[in-house]
Amino acid sequence: MAGGMQRLTHHALAYYQFAALRAANVNHGVFTRLGGVSEAPWASLNMSCSTGDAAEPVRENRRRALDALGLAPERSLTSWLVHGNHVRVVSRDDLRIVGANDVRADAMVTRDRGLALTLRFADCAPVLFYDPLKGAIGIAHAGWRGIVNGVLIETVRAMQRAFGSRPQDIIAGIGPCIGPDKFEVDEAVAAQIQAAVRASVVLRGGDGKTSGQGKEHASPSFPGQPITSKQKPHVDLWAAARSQLEDAGVGCIEVAAICTANNTHEWFSHRAEQGRTGRFGVIVALD
C-alpha cells in the first residue's frame, strides 16, 4: 500500500496521517515543518533542540503539534536517538522518572492509553506500528544505520515479547524520508544496507534499476526515477524499510512515498539543506 496518506491542517499546522492507521482510529500525526515559531534555518515547526534552535520555540512547537492531536506535553515521551536498534517499552510510569526523555533508544512501544510517543526526523524514515488485537503502538527511527542493525525487526520483537503481539496482526506505516534519487551513499554503506534486507534496494546511476544481490528490476518506490550520479550507488530507503517489516512478518504495510529532500517546502531534510535545518515531529498515541 503506497501513497495513501491524508494531509490535514490545524490552524497553521499541516500534518499527515496514514490511511490504515486513520481507519483504525489511531491518534497520530506526521508533522510538516509548517506552522511553528522557529526562525530560519529551523523555520518553522522544528521539534528538536539538538539542531541549535533555542529551547523556548521548540517547546512551543511541540505544544502546538501535541495540541493538534488533543494531547498534552506532560503526557508525552521521547528519547535521544542512537541510530541503532534499541527499543524501549514505555508506560505512564516513565512520566514520573526524572530524565526519562533522555533515555537513549531508537524505538518506543507501549500499551498505555493517553501516552504520546514522539520522535524527530530529517531524512531518516519514521515508522509507526499498531496492533489492534493487543491494543499496542510503536514508533521507530529507521535511518540506514537503523536498518543495518535491524531496528524494525527489533521493534516487532519487542511488541511480541511485551504484549504478545503477532506480527501478522500489526499495521505499519513508513513515513516521509529521503527518496532513492537523492540518497547517494558510498559502496561500503550500500553493501551494509543490502546485506540487511532481502529486497534489492541499491540503485545504480541513470537506469532507475536496483542491483542488489545480483538482481536488477525497477525500484519499488521510484520506478524509472533518474539517479543524480553515475559514480555512486543510491539506496531506496522505503524499500529497505518495507523489506525489513516483511521479514518480521508484519501483515499490513503502508508507504508514504514522499521524499523529504525533494520537498523541503514541507519537510526538513538534513541532506538537501546541508545539515543546517530542523527536525519534523512524528507522534502516535492511544486515546
Buried (B, 14 or more C-beta within 10 A) or exposed (E): EBEBBEEEEBEEBBBBBBBBBBEEEBBBBBBBBBBBBBEEBBBBBBBBBEBEBEEEBBBBBBBBBBBBBEBEEEBBBBBEBBBBBBBBBBEEEBBEEEEBBEBEBBBBBBBBEEBBBBBBBBBBBBBBBBBBEBBBBBBBBBBBBBBBBBBBBBBBBBBBEBBEBBBEBBBBBBBBBBBBBBBBBEEEBBBBBBEBBEBBBBBBBEBBBBBBEEEEEBBBBBEEBEBEEEEBBBBBBBBBBBBBBBBBBBBBBBBBBBBBBBBBEBBBBBBBBEEEBBBBBBBBBBE
